[in-house]
Amino acid sequence: MSQSQYVFIETRDPFESAGAGFVADTATALRERGRPVTVFLVQNGVLATRAGARGSQIGRMAEAGVTVLADEFSLRERGIEPGDLGGGVRQSSVDALVDLLIVPGTKAVWH
């Protein structure tokens, strides 16, 4: 039996949401247990992707081996250029998110 992969979809502004650490903590813990984990940032979730963003959890997740993807449309709508992205973040598309979600055994969490 293959191991489940986890996909977290983060839509909330990490600087205004009281539960901002939930996704980072849970994704990191799962990755540390050897699980494949992707965090897909969309809508205001992309606001933490800028290099040097204070309080961003992205670096910690990336260091733990979590794949961090940011929706290209959400980035563009918020004026964040590809060159503005911090280490550990890759620009992606909603099509790529759909591809992740349809993999058998994928567990998705929308936050």
Summary of the structure (lengths in Angstrom):
residues: 111
radius of gyration: 13.0
end to end distance: 27.9
largest distance: 43.3
contacts: 344
relative contact order: 0.26
helix: 39%
strand: 23%
